[in-house]
Amino acid sequence: MATIDDFQKLDIRVGEIGIKKSCAQLVKNCRKENLKDRLVLCVVTFPPRQIGPEISEVLTLGVPGKDGECILIEPEREVPIGGKLY
C-alpha cells in the first residue's frame, strides 16, 4: 500500500500541452488541433521514457472514458501554469 510519503514524491503540476512532450494515447477523444495550449495535469518527476519512436518527457494524466479511451484530467478553472497538485 502506498503511503503519503510515496505520494509526496510525485510532482504533479498543471501544464500546457505543447510545452513538454508527452506520448499520451489520445487519438480517439482529442484532435491534435484541439490540444495546443490546453491545461492538463502531468507527473513531472519521472525520467524521460522512450514510447515507440518518441521520448516522453512527462506523464500526462487521464482516466478511461466509457469507450475505454483516455480522457485528460484538466483543472476545472483557469489556474497558473506550474501549479502543484496537493
C-alpha positions as CSV (number, residue, x, y, z in Angstrom):
1,M,0.0,0.0,0.0
2,A,1.3,3.5,-0.9
3,T,1.9,6.0,1.9
4,I,1.5,9.7,2.0
5,D,5.3,9.9,1.7
6,D,5.1,7.9,-1.6
7,F,2.5,10.4,-2.9
8,Q,4.6,13.4,-1.9
9,K,7.5,12.0,-4.1
10,L,5.3,12.6,-7.1
11,D,5.4,16.1,-8.5
12,I,2.1,16.6,-10.3
13,R,1.7,20.0,-11.9
14,V,-0.6,22.0,-14.2
15,G,1.0,22.2,-17.7
16,E,0.1,23.3,-21.1
17,I,0.0,20.8,-24.0
18,G,2.8,21.8,-26.3
19,I,5.4,22.9,-23.8
20,K,6.8,19.4,-22.9
21,K,6.4,16.3,-24.9
22,S,4.1,13.5,-23.7
23,C,3.2,10.4,-25.6
24,A,-0.4,10.1,-24.3
25,Q,-2.9,7.9,-26.3
26,L,-5.5,10.5,-27.2
27,V,-6.3,9.8,-30.9
28,K,-10.0,8.8,-30.4
29,N,-11.1,11.6,-28.0
30,C,-8.9,14.5,-28.9
31,R,-7.8,16.0,-32.2
32,K,-4.3,17.4,-32.4
33,E,-5.5,21.0,-33.2
34,N,-7.7,21.0,-30.0
35,L,-4.8,20.1,-27.7
36,K,-2.5,23.1,-28.2
37,D,-2.4,25.3,-25.1
38,R,-4.8,23.1,-23.2
39,L,-4.3,22.9,-19.5
40,V,-3.7,19.3,-18.1
41,L,-2.2,17.6,-15.1
42,C,1.2,15.8,-15.5
43,V,3.7,14.0,-13.4
44,V,6.9,15.8,-14.0
45,T,9.3,13.8,-11.7
46,F,9.6,10.7,-13.8
47,P,12.7,10.5,-16.0
48,P,12.1,10.8,-19.8
49,R,11.0,7.5,-21.3
50,Q,11.1,6.0,-24.8
51,I,7.5,5.4,-26.0
52,G,7.7,3.9,-29.5
53,P,9.7,6.3,-31.7
54,E,9.3,9.3,-29.3
55,I,10.8,10.4,-26.0
56,S,8.0,11.3,-23.5
57,E,9.2,14.0,-21.0
58,V,6.2,13.9,-18.7
59,L,3.3,11.6,-17.9
60,T,0.0,13.3,-18.8
61,L,-2.8,12.1,-16.5
62,G,-6.1,10.8,-17.8
63,V,-8.8,8.3,-17.0
64,P,-10.6,5.8,-19.2
65,G,-13.9,7.1,-20.7
66,K,-17.0,4.9,-21.4
67,D,-15.2,3.6,-24.5
68,G,-12.0,2.9,-22.6
69,E,-10.1,5.7,-24.4
70,C,-8.2,8.3,-22.4
71,I,-10.0,11.4,-21.1
72,L,-7.5,14.1,-19.9
73,I,-7.6,15.4,-16.4
74,E,-7.9,19.1,-16.5
75,P,-8.3,21.9,-13.9
76,E,-11.9,23.0,-13.7
77,R,-10.9,26.7,-13.6
78,E,-8.1,28.8,-15.1
79,V,-5.1,28.2,-12.9
80,P,-1.4,29.2,-13.3
81,I,1.0,27.0,-15.3
82,G,3.2,25.1,-12.9
83,G,0.6,24.9,-10.1
84,K,1.3,21.8,-7.9
85,L,-1.3,19.3,-7.0
86,Y,-1.7,18.9,-3.3
